[in-house]
Protein backbone atom coordinates (compact mmCIF):
# COMPACT_ATOMS: atom_id res chain seq x y z
CA UNK A 1 0.00 0.00 0.00
CA UNK A 2 2.81 2.43 0.77
CA UNK A 3 4.20 1.75 -2.71
CA UNK A 4 0.98 2.89 -4.41
CA UNK A 5 1.02 6.64 -4.87
CA UNK A 6 -2.16 8.66 -5.27
CA UNK A 7 -1.87 9.36 -9.05
CA UNK A 8 -1.44 5.62 -9.74
CA UNK A 9 -4.37 4.77 -7.50
CA UNK A 10 -6.52 7.29 -9.36
CA UNK A 11 -5.39 5.61 -12.56
CA UNK A 12 -6.70 2.29 -11.20
CA UNK A 13 -10.06 3.91 -10.42
CA UNK A 14 -10.32 5.37 -13.91
CA UNK A 15 -9.33 2.12 -15.62
CA UNK A 16 -12.15 0.38 -13.75
CA UNK A 17 -14.58 3.28 -14.29
CA UNK A 18 -15.00 3.83 -10.56
CA UNK A 19 -15.98 7.34 -9.51
CA UNK A 20 -17.42 6.39 -6.11
CA UNK A 21 -16.75 3.49 -3.77
CA UNK A 22 -17.17 2.65 -0.12
CA UNK A 23 -15.54 0.56 2.59
CA UNK A 24 -18.11 -0.38 5.24
CA UNK A 25 -17.77 -2.42 8.42
CA UNK A 26 -19.99 -5.50 8.49
CA UNK A 27 -21.31 -5.82 12.04
CA UNK A 28 -21.85 -9.58 11.61
CA UNK A 29 -18.56 -10.65 10.03
CA UNK A 30 -16.57 -7.99 11.93
CA UNK A 31 -14.75 -7.09 8.71
CA UNK A 32 -14.49 -4.09 6.41
CA UNK A 33 -16.08 -4.87 3.04
CA UNK A 34 -15.45 -3.09 -0.25
CA UNK A 35 -18.15 -2.02 -2.68
CA UNK A 36 -15.92 -3.16 -5.59
CA UNK A 37 -14.01 -6.40 -6.05
CA UNK A 38 -11.22 -4.43 -7.76
CA UNK A 39 -10.64 -2.57 -4.48
CA UNK A 40 -10.80 -5.54 -2.14
CA UNK A 41 -7.05 -5.17 -1.56
CA UNK A 42 -7.78 -1.99 0.42
CA UNK A 43 -10.30 -3.78 2.63
CA UNK A 44 -7.81 -6.60 3.19
CA UNK A 45 -5.14 -4.10 4.23
CA UNK A 46 -7.45 -2.34 6.69
CA UNK A 47 -8.73 -5.59 8.21
CA UNK A 48 -5.15 -6.59 9.03
CA UNK A 49 -4.29 -3.22 10.56
CA UNK A 50 -4.00 -3.10 14.34
CA UNK A 51 -2.75 0.46 14.69
CA UNK A 52 -5.28 2.87 13.18
CA UNK A 53 -8.37 0.82 12.31
CA UNK A 54 -10.92 0.43 15.11
CA UNK A 55 -14.21 -0.83 13.70
CA UNK A 56 -14.73 2.32 11.64
CA UNK A 57 -18.36 2.20 10.56
CA UNK A 58 -17.83 3.44 7.03
CA UNK A 59 -15.57 5.25 4.56
CA UNK A 60 -17.05 6.89 1.47
CA UNK A 61 -14.87 7.93 -1.47
CA UNK A 62 -15.42 10.10 -4.52
CA UNK A 63 -13.19 11.03 -7.46
CA UNK A 64 -14.15 14.39 -8.94
CA UNK A 65 -14.91 14.57 -12.66
CA UNK A 66 -12.56 17.54 -13.06
CA UNK A 67 -9.09 17.94 -11.55
CA UNK A 68 -8.82 14.29 -10.33
CA UNK A 69 -9.27 15.08 -6.65
CA UNK A 70 -9.91 12.15 -4.31
CA UNK A 71 -12.45 13.07 -1.63
CA UNK A 72 -13.38 10.99 1.40
CA UNK A 73 -15.55 10.80 4.50
CA UNK A 74 -14.06 8.66 7.28
CA UNK A 75 -16.71 7.68 9.86
CA UNK A 76 -15.53 6.06 13.06
CA UNK A 77 -18.26 5.72 15.71
CA UNK A 78 -21.69 7.36 15.71
CA UNK A 79 -23.46 6.06 18.80
CA UNK A 80 -23.64 9.59 20.28
CA UNK A 81 -24.93 11.08 17.01
CA UNK A 82 -23.86 12.07 13.50
CA UNK A 83 -20.15 11.83 12.78
CA UNK A 84 -18.66 15.31 12.98
CA UNK A 85 -15.25 16.70 12.14
CA UNK A 86 -13.56 19.05 9.70
CA UNK A 87 -12.52 18.43 6.11
CA UNK A 88 -8.76 18.43 5.58
CA UNK A 89 -7.23 19.51 2.24
CA UNK A 90 -3.79 17.93 2.08
CA UNK A 91 -1.37 16.03 -0.10
CA UNK A 92 -0.13 12.51 0.62
CA UNK A 93 2.84 10.54 -0.66
CA UNK A 94 0.92 7.29 -0.96
CA UNK A 95 -2.41 5.56 -0.44
CA UNK A 96 -1.46 4.09 2.93
CA UNK A 97 -0.58 7.48 4.45
CA UNK A 98 -3.88 8.86 3.18
CA UNK A 99 -5.98 6.03 4.63
CA UNK A 100 -4.14 5.97 7.93
CA UNK A 101 -4.46 9.73 8.39
CA UNK A 102 -8.19 9.62 7.70
CA UNK A 103 -8.81 6.72 10.07
CA UNK A 104 -6.73 8.31 12.84
CA UNK A 105 -8.44 11.67 12.43
CA UNK A 106 -11.91 10.12 12.47
CA UNK A 107 -11.11 8.13 15.61
CA UNK A 108 -9.66 11.23 17.22
CA UNK A 109 -12.90 13.11 16.62
CA UNK A 110 -14.84 10.36 18.37
CA UNK A 111 -12.66 10.86 21.44
CA UNK A 112 -12.76 14.64 21.21
CA UNK A 113 -16.53 14.95 20.78
CA UNK A 114 -17.30 12.41 23.50
CA UNK A 115 -14.91 13.89 26.07
CA UNK A 116 -16.42 17.32 25.38
CA UNK A 117 -19.89 15.94 26.15
CA UNK A 118 -21.19 16.66 22.63
CA UNK A 119 -23.97 14.52 21.19
CA UNK A 120 -21.96 13.87 18.07
CA UNK A 121 -19.96 10.90 16.87
CA UNK A 122 -16.53 10.99 15.25
CA UNK A 123 -15.66 11.45 11.61
CA UNK A 124 -13.30 13.35 9.34
CA UNK A 125 -13.23 14.56 5.77
CA UNK A 126 -10.08 14.38 3.65
CA UNK A 127 -9.42 15.74 0.16
CA UNK A 128 -6.15 14.92 -1.60
CA UNK A 129 -4.65 17.90 -3.40
CA UNK A 130 -3.73 17.39 -7.05
CA UNK A 131 -0.19 18.75 -7.04
CA UNK A 132 -0.31 19.49 -10.77
CA UNK A 133 -2.69 22.37 -10.03
CA UNK A 134 -2.09 25.53 -8.02
CA UNK A 135 -3.99 24.98 -4.80
CA UNK A 136 -4.69 28.71 -4.59
CA UNK A 137 -6.56 28.66 -7.92
CA UNK A 138 -10.01 29.97 -6.99
CA UNK A 139 -11.87 28.06 -9.71
CA UNK A 140 -10.18 24.85 -8.61
CA UNK A 141 -11.10 25.39 -4.97
CA UNK A 142 -14.66 26.42 -5.74
CA UNK A 143 -15.23 23.31 -7.83
CA UNK A 144 -13.72 20.74 -5.46
CA UNK A 145 -15.45 22.12 -2.36
CA UNK A 146 -18.78 22.34 -4.15
CA UNK A 147 -18.29 18.71 -5.19
CA UNK A 148 -17.48 17.78 -1.61
CA UNK A 149 -20.80 19.27 -0.57
CA UNK A 150 -22.52 17.01 -3.09
CA UNK A 151 -20.73 14.03 -1.55
CA UNK A 152 -22.09 14.96 1.88
CA UNK A 153 -25.61 15.36 0.52
CA UNK A 154 -25.38 11.94 -1.12
CA UNK A 155 -24.55 10.16 2.17
CA UNK A 156 -27.73 11.52 3.78
CA UNK A 157 -26.32 13.29 6.82
CA UNK A 158 -24.43 10.55 8.62
CA UNK A 159 -21.50 13.01 8.65
CA UNK A 160 -21.43 16.76 9.25
CA UNK A 161 -18.31 18.62 8.14
CA UNK A 162 -16.50 21.74 9.31
CA UNK A 163 -13.25 23.63 8.71
CA UNK A 164 -9.88 21.93 9.12
CA UNK A 165 -6.28 22.21 7.94
CA UNK A 166 -6.08 23.53 4.38
CA UNK A 167 -9.71 24.62 4.34
CA UNK A 168 -10.93 28.21 4.75
CA UNK A 169 -14.23 29.84 5.63
CA UNK A 170 -14.60 30.70 1.93
CA UNK A 171 -14.23 27.00 1.13
CA UNK A 172 -16.93 26.21 3.67
CA UNK A 173 -19.22 28.64 1.87
CA UNK A 174 -18.69 26.62 -1.32
CA UNK A 175 -19.54 23.38 0.51
CA UNK A 176 -22.68 25.06 1.83
CA UNK A 177 -23.85 25.70 -1.73
CA UNK A 178 -24.57 22.00 -2.24
CA UNK A 179 -25.31 20.61 1.22
CA UNK A 180 -26.89 21.49 4.55
CA UNK A 181 -24.65 19.06 6.45
CA UNK A 182 -21.94 21.55 7.34
CA UNK A 183 -20.97 23.98 10.09
CA UNK A 184 -18.35 26.76 10.35
CA UNK A 185 -19.96 28.51 7.40
CA UNK A 186 -19.40 32.29 7.10
CA UNK A 187 -21.02 34.55 9.67
CA UNK A 188 -22.90 36.42 6.94
CA UNK A 189 -24.87 33.26 6.22
CA UNK A 190 -25.61 32.52 9.88
CA UNK A 191 -22.54 30.43 10.66
CA UNK A 192 -19.89 30.66 13.35
CA UNK A 193 -17.01 31.35 10.95
CA UNK A 194 -13.39 30.36 11.59
CA UNK A 195 -13.08 28.11 14.69
CA UNK A 196 -9.35 28.73 15.16
CA UNK A 197 -9.51 31.40 17.86
CA UNK A 198 -11.84 29.34 20.11
CA UNK A 199 -9.52 26.36 19.63
CA UNK A 200 -6.54 28.40 20.83
CA UNK A 201 -8.41 29.32 24.01
CA UNK A 202 -8.94 25.66 24.78
CA UNK A 203 -5.27 24.83 24.32
CA UNK A 204 -4.38 27.68 26.67
CA UNK A 205 -6.67 26.20 29.33
CA UNK A 206 -4.93 22.85 28.99
CA UNK A 207 -1.57 24.53 29.50
CA UNK A 208 -2.86 26.32 32.59
CA UNK A 209 -4.24 23.08 34.06
CA UNK A 210 -0.99 21.18 33.43
CA UNK A 211 1.01 24.01 35.01
CA UNK A 212 -1.33 24.05 38.02
CA UNK A 213 -0.89 20.28 38.36
CA UNK A 214 2.82 21.00 38.85
CA UNK A 215 2.01 23.80 41.28
CA UNK A 216 3.03 26.50 38.81
CA UNK A 217 1.54 29.13 36.48
CA UNK A 218 2.30 30.29 32.93
CA UNK A 219 3.89 33.54 34.06
CA UNK A 220 7.55 33.78 33.08
CA UNK A 221 7.56 30.45 31.24
CA UNK A 222 9.19 29.76 27.87
CA UNK A 223 6.80 28.19 25.35
CA UNK A 224 7.82 26.63 22.02
CA UNK A 225 5.11 26.51 19.34
CA UNK A 226 5.39 24.35 16.23
CA UNK A 227 3.36 26.09 13.52
CA UNK A 228 2.25 29.71 13.31
CA UNK A 229 -1.07 29.32 11.52
CA UNK A 230 -4.71 30.01 12.31
CA UNK A 231 -4.68 28.42 15.79
CA UNK A 232 -1.08 29.11 16.77
CA UNK A 233 -1.19 32.85 16.12
CA UNK A 234 -4.04 33.61 18.56
CA UNK A 235 -2.50 31.12 21.00
CA UNK A 236 0.71 33.15 20.97
CA UNK A 237 -1.33 36.27 21.68
CA UNK A 238 -3.04 34.59 24.64
CA UNK A 239 0.30 33.38 25.98
CA UNK A 240 1.73 36.89 26.03
CA UNK A 241 -1.46 38.11 27.72
CA UNK A 242 -0.74 35.52 30.42
CA UNK A 243 2.74 37.06 30.85
CA UNK A 244 4.84 34.18 29.62
CA UNK A 245 8.52 35.04 29.50
CA UNK A 246 9.26 34.01 25.92
CA UNK A 247 7.65 32.36 22.90
CA UNK A 248 9.70 30.49 20.28
CA UNK A 249 7.74 29.54 17.16
CA UNK A 250 8.45 28.03 13.74
CA UNK A 251 6.64 27.58 10.45
CA UNK A 252 7.44 26.43 6.91
CA UNK A 253 5.64 29.36 5.26
CA UNK A 254 7.80 32.53 4.98
CA UNK A 255 4.77 34.80 4.55
CA UNK A 256 3.22 33.50 7.76
CA UNK A 257 6.49 33.80 9.66
CA UNK A 258 6.98 37.40 8.57
CA UNK A 259 3.36 38.35 9.27
CA UNK A 260 3.26 36.86 12.77
CA UNK A 261 6.71 38.22 13.61
CA UNK A 262 5.49 41.71 12.72
CA UNK A 263 2.36 41.35 14.87
CA UNK A 264 4.40 40.52 17.95
CA UNK A 265 7.16 43.07 17.42
CA UNK A 266 8.36 44.31 20.77
CA UNK A 267 7.60 41.01 22.52
CA UNK A 268 10.16 38.41 23.53
CA UNK A 269 9.30 36.43 20.42
CA UNK A 270 11.65 34.26 18.37
CA UNK A 271 10.05 33.44 14.99
CA UNK A 272 11.86 30.84 12.87
CA UNK A 273 11.42 29.83 9.24
CA UNK A 274 12.10 26.09 8.80
CA UNK A 275 11.99 23.57 5.98
CA UNK A 276 9.13 21.08 5.64
CA UNK A 277 10.69 18.22 7.63
CA UNK A 278 12.62 20.35 10.11
CA UNK A 279 11.35 19.46 13.60
CA UNK A 280 14.09 21.28 15.49
CA UNK A 281 11.50 23.42 17.32
CA UNK A 282 10.56 20.27 19.26
CA UNK A 283 14.01 20.10 20.80
CA UNK A 284 14.54 23.65 22.08
CA UNK A 285 14.97 24.41 25.77
CA UNK A 286 11.50 25.34 27.01
CA UNK A 287 8.93 24.76 29.75
CA UNK A 288 6.00 23.96 27.46
CA UNK A 289 5.97 22.58 23.93
CA UNK A 290 2.87 23.24 21.80
CA UNK A 291 2.61 21.17 18.59
CA UNK A 292 0.25 23.17 16.37
CA UNK A 293 1.14 21.88 12.90
CA UNK A 294 0.72 18.33 11.59
CA UNK A 295 0.29 15.06 13.48
CA UNK A 296 2.47 12.04 14.35
CA UNK A 297 5.37 14.27 15.37
CA UNK A 298 5.80 12.70 18.82
CA UNK A 299 7.51 9.42 18.10
CA UNK A 300 10.51 7.23 18.87
CA UNK A 301 12.80 9.60 16.95
CA UNK A 302 11.67 12.92 18.45
CA UNK A 303 10.68 12.09 22.03
CA UNK A 304 14.24 11.28 23.23
CA UNK A 305 15.37 14.81 22.22
CA UNK A 306 12.45 16.77 23.75
CA UNK A 307 13.41 18.95 26.72
CA UNK A 308 10.01 20.42 27.66
CA UNK A 309 8.30 19.55 30.96
CA UNK A 310 4.81 19.87 29.45
CA UNK A 311 3.46 19.10 25.97
CA UNK A 312 0.12 20.67 25.14
CA UNK A 313 -0.82 21.76 21.62
CA UNK A 314 -3.53 22.04 18.99
CA UNK A 315 -2.48 19.60 16.26
CA UNK A 316 -4.44 16.36 15.96
CA UNK A 317 -2.95 12.90 16.49
CA UNK A 318 0.37 14.10 17.87
CA UNK A 319 1.43 10.60 18.94
CA UNK A 320 2.57 8.45 16.04
CA UNK A 321 1.79 5.24 17.93
CA UNK A 322 -0.25 5.67 21.12
CA UNK A 323 0.84 2.53 22.98
CA UNK A 324 4.50 3.22 22.35
CA UNK A 325 4.77 7.00 22.44
CA UNK A 326 2.55 7.91 25.38
CA UNK A 327 4.52 5.40 27.45
CA UNK A 328 7.81 6.92 26.29
CA UNK A 329 6.67 10.40 27.32
CA UNK A 330 5.56 9.16 30.73
CA UNK A 331 8.84 7.32 31.31
CA UNK A 332 10.72 10.50 30.46
CA UNK A 333 8.68 12.45 33.00
CA UNK A 334 7.05 14.71 30.43
CA UNK A 335 3.52 15.80 31.30
CA UNK A 336 1.49 15.15 28.15
CA UNK A 337 -1.95 16.73 27.69
CA UNK A 338 -3.75 14.74 24.95
CA UNK A 339 -4.60 16.87 21.92
CA UNK A 340 -8.23 15.72 21.67
CA UNK A 341 -8.81 16.94 25.22
CA UNK A 342 -7.71 20.54 24.72
CA UNK A 343 -8.34 21.33 21.03
CA UNK A 344 -12.09 20.76 21.29
CA UNK A 345 -13.29 24.37 21.17
CA UNK A 346 -13.50 24.55 17.38
CA UNK A 347 -15.93 21.62 17.27
CA UNK A 348 -17.79 22.96 20.32
CA UNK A 349 -18.26 26.21 18.39
CA UNK A 350 -19.56 24.22 15.43
CA UNK A 351 -21.85 22.05 17.56
CA UNK A 352 -23.50 25.07 19.15
CA UNK A 353 -23.89 26.83 15.79
CA UNK A 354 -27.06 24.91 14.91
CA UNK A 355 -28.83 26.15 18.05
CA UNK A 356 -28.42 29.87 17.36
CA UNK A 357 -26.48 32.49 19.27
CA UNK A 358 -26.67 34.29 22.59
CA UNK A 359 -24.26 36.74 24.19
CA UNK A 360 -21.79 35.13 26.60
CA UNK A 361 -23.06 31.67 25.70
CA UNK A 362 -22.83 29.58 28.87
CA UNK A 363 -22.82 26.34 26.85
CA UNK A 364 -19.64 27.53 25.16
CA UNK A 365 -17.91 29.28 28.04
CA UNK A 366 -18.40 26.41 30.51
CA UNK A 367 -15.76 24.45 28.58
CA UNK A 368 -13.26 27.18 29.50
CA UNK A 369 -14.15 27.69 33.16
CA UNK A 370 -12.59 26.04 36.19
CA UNK A 371 -15.91 24.93 37.64
CA UNK A 372 -17.55 22.52 35.15
CA UNK A 373 -16.48 18.90 35.65
CA UNK A 374 -16.34 18.25 31.89
CA UNK A 375 -14.54 21.51 31.09
CA UNK A 376 -11.02 21.45 29.67
CA UNK A 377 -9.35 22.58 32.88
CA UNK A 378 -11.06 20.06 35.15
CA UNK A 379 -10.82 17.19 32.65
CA UNK A 380 -7.10 17.83 32.20
CA UNK A 381 -6.57 17.72 35.95
CA UNK A 382 -8.70 14.58 36.22
CA UNK A 383 -6.70 12.80 33.53
CA UNK A 384 -3.33 13.84 34.95
CA UNK A 385 -4.34 12.85 38.48
CA UNK A 386 -5.59 9.42 37.38
CA UNK A 387 -2.44 8.90 35.33
CA UNK A 388 -0.32 9.71 38.37
CA UNK A 389 -2.39 7.46 40.62
CA UNK A 390 -2.53 4.44 38.30
CA UNK A 391 0.84 4.76 36.60
CA UNK A 392 -0.88 4.77 33.21
CA UNK A 393 0.14 7.26 30.50
CA UNK A 394 -2.16 10.30 30.31
CA UNK A 395 -3.20 9.59 26.71
CA UNK A 396 -4.34 6.08 27.63
CA UNK A 397 -6.35 7.44 30.56
CA UNK A 398 -8.03 10.09 28.39
CA UNK A 399 -8.84 7.59 25.63
CA UNK A 400 -10.38 5.22 28.18
CA UNK A 401 -12.62 7.99 29.51
CA UNK A 402 -13.54 9.13 26.00
CA UNK A 403 -14.20 5.61 24.71
CA UNK A 404 -16.60 4.91 27.57
CA UNK A 405 -18.53 8.11 26.84
CA UNK A 406 -18.54 7.40 23.08
CA UNK A 407 -20.55 4.21 23.69
CA UNK A 408 -23.53 6.14 25.05
CA UNK A 409 -26.44 6.18 22.62
CA UNK A 410 -27.94 9.47 21.52
CA UNK A 411 -30.86 10.11 23.92
CA UNK A 412 -33.32 10.86 21.10
CA UNK A 413 -32.16 9.20 17.86
CA UNK A 414 -30.06 6.30 19.12
CA UNK A 415 -27.63 4.85 16.57
CA UNK A 416 -29.33 6.53 13.61
CA UNK A 417 -26.20 7.12 11.51
CA UNK A 418 -25.43 3.40 11.45
CA UNK A 419 -28.87 2.85 9.94
CA UNK A 420 -28.09 5.51 7.33
CA UNK A 421 -24.83 3.77 6.43
CA UNK A 422 -26.66 0.46 6.06
CA UNK A 423 -29.21 2.11 3.76
CA UNK A 424 -26.40 3.50 1.59
CA UNK A 425 -24.97 0.00 1.16
CA UNK A 426 -28.40 -1.51 0.47
CA UNK A 427 -29.20 1.18 -2.10
CA UNK A 428 -25.82 0.73 -3.85
CA UNK A 429 -24.88 4.34 -3.19
CA UNK A 430 -21.69 4.06 -5.24
CA UNK A 431 -23.65 3.64 -8.46
CA UNK A 432 -25.42 7.00 -8.14
Phi, psi and omega in degrees: 000322181284355177265354181260106180281168186296315178302321179289326176293319177298324177298319177298316179300315182294319180298330180260009178054046179252116177254338175221143173205162178224155173237114187234139181281124178273115185294338180275311183277346182062037180226150170284135179238141182266147177288341184231135178299325181296341183249015180299332180299331178289316178299319179298318179298313182294318181297334179272349185284134178245001183263309188250334181278132179215072178050044176301130188291326180188152176224124185241126188242147178216136173253122184292149180294323177253149172074352178053056178256125178274125184237140186217150167242120177256115182250122181267283184224133187233028180295326181278350181148190180305143173297137181220137178172161185286169176255123183264134177248107192213172174239145186231145181288328183205172184295322181298314179301319180297311181294316181297318180298315180297316180295317180296316181295318179297316179296320178298324179290329174300312181295316183297310183295320180293312183296334178277356179077018181277145177271062176223150172269193184245133176200168180209144174257143177222132173239134182265117181295133173278107188291351177281353182240143177294119183291347177269000177296117187295323179293320177300310182294317180300316182295310187291327179283327174295319177294325178294323176300320178296323177299316180296318178299321184292335181263015162064025172089014177284351177220136177242126185263173179202188181278144177210189183305130179086354183244137182250172176298324177296323176295322179296325177297324177290323174298318183297340179295333187235008175203155173261355185268062180209153174233185182059027175284164184303151181297331181285356173243019175093006182269183181262356176074207184290125182273006189294317183295315175302322179299319181296326179295323178293319178297320178301318180297322176296319177298317181295320180294317180296320178296318179297324178300329178270004181077026183233181174230178180281340186302127177083357184282157172258127183239130176256130184239119176270115185102146180224033185272212190298325179271318185295321183299308177294331176298317178300319177300313180296323179297316178294326176295333177271008174066039172294158183282322183202146173237128174247127183222152179223157176202159181268352183259115183296326179295318179294316180301312181295319181295312182291323178300320179294321182294332181250027175301136181095347176265163176279078190232123181250102182261128186236132173269127182231163176281170189304318185255019179273108180256024185299336179299333181291341190253006181287158175288119181200167176273319183229134175250130182240096174288116182229032179239245181263174185269183176058030182264354173258106187210186184293345178270323185268323186303317181301337184262355183284135183250354183291152175275330183230139170240122181205111183215185187261338186293148180279151173052055183292327179278129179291315176225111187306306187299329180274312192279326178291327176294319180297320178296316180297318181295332179275354179082017178271129179279111183255123175260112184304137185301320184289349177279317188262338185265029184284341195294334175297313181287331173297316178302317180291320181296321181283341183305320185288350182257009179086185189231141171228157176291143178049054186302113183294331181285345172268308187294335182296335177293340186252000179271171176274341192275328187281131186296333179262005177291165183298316183298308182292322179294321177299312178299317180300315181294315182294322179292318179293323178297318179294319183290319186266344184079009178272147175299148184299323180296320180294320178297314182294319179296320178300313179297316181294318181298320178298316179291328182291346180274353178288134179280144176307131186294343181250308189259355180059215183269058186295319184296328177295324177293323178296315179300317178299320180294326179293322177292313181299324182272005181051058182311320187296344180273352187260000000 
